[in-house]
Amino acid sequence: MRWSILFTVLLLGIAPARAEPLGEPEEGLAAATFAGGCFWCVEEAYDGVEGVVRTISGYTGGHARDPSYRQVVAGGTGHAEAVRVVYDPQKVDYAYLLKVFWYNIDPTVENRQFCDSGSQYRTAIYYHSPEQRKLAEQTRDELEASGVLPGPIVTEIEPVSEFWVAEEYHQNYWRKNPVRYKFYFTACGRGDRLEELWGDKAQFS
């Protein structure tokens, strides 16, 4: 599915730019990094949250420098598709961002999300501070203890590493290509699975 969309983009003459590393947000803002399968979908989930200043699709958690989309989706770089969420901590806290994250993924499957498979589609929380790590582990443990999920949580919780900004055509894809995006979202079964797992709470998606 994703390859067919990429092929269409290339046919339209949009050359994929190389990735670039991302620095820290400006003063007064904070950063959170999440991998939840398709980064287009994770961007959409956070773009509607009050206090989120911007979202950036990219690649993290891997070993290769300057990875391209083709390399990442081929599975040879070790990276996951991820989203850097830049937010105003005076308007939204990290605990709420974690809530949005959990309700927009299936945390019970390893190296796959919905129709996308491979380690590049693993779920992960990449913490930027000890406090973020503590909150991530706390919410994971609470969800497991609640018994609401059909299996154990396999989502990784790891320290943030270098984050490479994805090619420009991936940024805000859900806004720039709404018809193609909705087709992908529906055909991939993301909405149906989220509703099955989370019920009304899945309305974050």
C-alpha positions in Angstrom: 0.0 0.0 0.0 2.6 2.5 1.1 4.9 1.6 -1.9 2.0 2.3 -4.4 1.6 5.7 -2.9 5.3 6.4 -3.1 5.3 5.3 -6.7 2.5 7.7 -7.5 4.4 10.5 -5.9 7.5 9.7 -8.0 5.4 9.6 -11.1 4.2 13.1 -10.3 7.8 14.2 -10.5 8.3 15.0 -6.8 11.9 14.0 -6.0 12.4 12.6 -2.5 14.8 14.8 -0.6 17.4 13.3 1.7 16.6 13.3 5.4 18.2 15.8 7.8 18.8 15.6 11.6 16.5 17.5 13.9 17.6 19.6 16.8 15.8 20.7 20.0 12.7 22.9 20.0 12.9 26.6 20.8 12.9 28.0 24.3 9.6 27.5 26.1 8.6 24.5 24.2 9.2 20.8 24.8 9.5 17.7 22.6 8.1 14.2 22.7 8.8 11.4 20.2 6.5 8.5 19.4 6.6 5.6 16.9 3.1 4.3 16.2 3.3 2.7 12.8 2.5 5.0 9.8 3.8 8.4 10.7 1.1 10.1 8.7 -1.5 8.7 11.1 0.4 9.7 14.2 0.8 13.2 12.9 -3.0 13.5 12.4 -3.6 12.2 15.9 -1.5 15.0 17.5 -2.2 17.9 15.1 -5.7 18.3 16.7 -4.4 18.4 20.3 -4.5 21.9 21.9 -1.0 22.9 22.9 0.7 21.0 20.2 2.7 23.5 18.1 3.8 21.2 15.3 4.4 17.6 14.4 7.3 16.3 12.3 7.5 13.0 10.6 10.9 11.3 10.6 13.0 8.2 11.4 14.7 7.3 14.7 16.0 4.4 16.7 18.3 3.1 13.9 21.9 2.8 13.0 22.2 4.4 9.6 22.9 8.1 9.0 20.9 10.2 6.5 18.3 7.4 5.9 15.9 7.8 3.0 12.3 6.6 3.0 13.1 3.8 0.6 15.9 2.6 2.9 13.8 2.7 6.0 10.7 0.9 4.6 13.1 -1.8 3.2 13.9 -2.6 6.8 17.7 -2.3 6.6 18.4 0.8 8.7 16.9 -0.2 12.1 14.9 3.0 12.1 11.2 3.3 13.0 8.8 5.7 11.4 8.3 8.2 14.1 6.8 11.6 14.9 8.4 14.4 16.9 5.7 16.3 18.7 6.7 19.9 19.7 4.3 21.2 22.4 3.8 24.0 24.9 3.9 22.4 28.4 1.9 25.4 29.7 -1.1 24.2 27.6 -0.7 20.4 27.4 1.3 18.0 29.6 3.2 14.9 28.6 0.8 12.6 30.4 -1.9 13.7 28.0 0.3 13.1 25.0 0.9 9.6 26.3 -2.8 9.1 26.5 -3.2 10.1 22.9 -0.4 7.8 21.9 -1.8 4.6 23.5 -5.3 5.2 22.1 -4.0 5.5 18.6 -1.9 2.3 18.4 -2.2 -1.4 18.9 0.4 -2.0 21.6 0.0 -5.8 21.6 1.7 -6.6 18.3 5.4 -6.6 17.6 7.0 -5.1 14.5 3.7 -4.3 12.9 0.8 -1.9 13.0 -2.4 -2.8 11.1 -1.5 -3.5 7.5 2.1 -2.3 7.8 4.6 -4.9 8.9 8.3 -4.8 9.7 10.4 -3.4 12.5 10.2 0.0 10.9 6.5 0.0 12.0 7.1 -1.0 15.6 5.6 1.0 18.4 7.9 2.9 20.7 8.0 5.8 23.1 11.4 7.6 22.9 11.8 9.6 26.2 13.6 12.9 26.4 14.0 13.0 30.2 13.8 10.8 33.3 10.4 12.2 34.0 9.1 11.2 30.5 10.5 7.7 31.1 8.8 7.4 34.4 5.4 8.5 33.0 5.7 6.3 30.0 6.4 3.2 32.1 3.7 4.1 34.6 1.0 4.4 31.9 2.2 1.2 30.3 2.0 -0.7 33.6 -1.4 0.7 34.4 -2.8 -0.4 31.0 -1.4 -3.9 31.4 -2.9 -4.1 34.9 -6.3 -2.9 33.7 -6.8 -6.1 31.6 -8.5 -4.1 28.8 -6.1 -5.4 26.2 -6.1 -8.9 24.6 -2.4 -9.4 25.2 0.8 -8.0 26.8 2.1 -4.6 25.7 5.2 -4.9 23.5 5.7 -1.2 22.9 9.3 -0.2 23.4 10.3 2.5 25.9 13.8 3.8 24.9 15.9 6.9 25.3 15.6 9.3 22.4 18.3 9.1 19.8 19.1 11.1 16.6 15.9 12.0 14.8 16.0 12.4 11.0 13.4 14.5 9.4 11.5 12.6 6.6 11.2 13.9 3.1 9.0 16.9 2.6 6.2 15.0 0.8 5.6 13.1 4.1 5.1 16.2 6.2 1.4 16.9 6.9 0.6 14.2 4.3 -2.9 13.8 5.8 -3.7 17.4 5.2 -2.1 17.8 1.8 -3.5 14.5 0.4 -6.8 13.9 2.2 -8.4 11.6 -0.3 -5.3 9.3 -0.6 -4.8 9.5 3.1 -8.3 8.5 4.1 -8.2 5.6 1.6 -5.0 4.4 3.2 -6.3 4.8 6.7 -9.5 2.9 5.9 -8.0 0.1 3.7 -5.3 -0.5 6.3 -7.9 -1.3 8.9 -6.5 1.2 11.5 -9.8 2.7 12.5 -11.6 -0.6 12.9 -8.8 -2.1 15.0 -8.5 1.0 17.2 -12.3 0.9 17.9 -12.1 -2.8 18.7 -9.3 -2.2 21.2 -10.3 1.1 22.8 -14.0 1.7 22.1 -15.0 5.3 22.5 -11.5 6.2 23.6 -10.3 5.6 20.1 -12.0 8.9 19.1 -8.5 10.5 19.6 -7.7 9.1 16.1 
